[in-house]
């Protein structure tokens, strides 16, 4: 039956690694990407290959299910590893434990691990020391799935020994290659969470989020319509505590609303869209938390100015 055929096909799916992850791993480990002339990636090991004849990851060395990449007789030593193990828990944790051991025992220079985002498992706790990226659904796209497998998210870890001379370089490359595909995370303990570097980090990330990922909406104090303006102009408006369309648009309040502005603040009525307006108080007093970092800048400027005044008085 059709249902039986679909179940049979689903059972054959193994989650083939997307090409972009293979190429990104090459950049992290500084390996040469495959070409027609050199189809295999020298220095790379895939301990869970789908096939020796047509490997999805064209690694120099591969172990398939029959070989069993978990056997200690199948050495990983000297190879960079791209590991996308089977997603059954009883198999996955064994591969992950071996990957960590191979790195910590300094037999492997580094491992890129693609695994389930199972934060409640013991193997995930063993991965605590290593940076990871929680991939967006659109970034996974295993080759043998039309969509990401339903029921769990996917993480990519970069596992490098703290004693490896290229640890910092590989972690930097890992960030460069993978952070755009999801949410990049680093390990944090209680001591670091209480430190000034942690506050500095969250402050920088806060400003980045405001600038890159939040919509900068403000209501005009004249026409009372909501408008979307560039982030830097929003910061100026916050400092001035007032804003008019003429501050950002040459035509002032006569500037027509964009399609996005109409869609964001309109309601359907009698087959037409009626644009919503804000009270002037809302226009001037938007959510301050979004721009808290800007207030820090203002406080810093005030502190510096006070120090200069004190110096003048002493002079």
Secondary structure, DSSP 4 states (H G I P E B T S, - for coil): -HHHHHHHHHHH---PPPHHHHHHHHHHHT-PPP-SSS-SEEEEEETT-S-SSS-SS-EEEE--TTT-TTSTTS--TT-EEEE---SSHHHHHHHHHHHHHHHHTTSSS-EEEEEE--TTSHHHHHTTTS-EEEE-HHHH--TT-SSPPTT--EEEEEE--TT-TTHHHHHHHHHHHHGGGEEEE----HHHHTSHHHHHHHHHHHHHHHHHHS--EEE-TTT-BEEE--HHHHHHHHHHS---GGGT-TTGGGSPPPHHHHHHTEEEETTEEEEPB--HHHHHS--GGGGHHHHHHHHHHHHHHHHHHHHHHH-
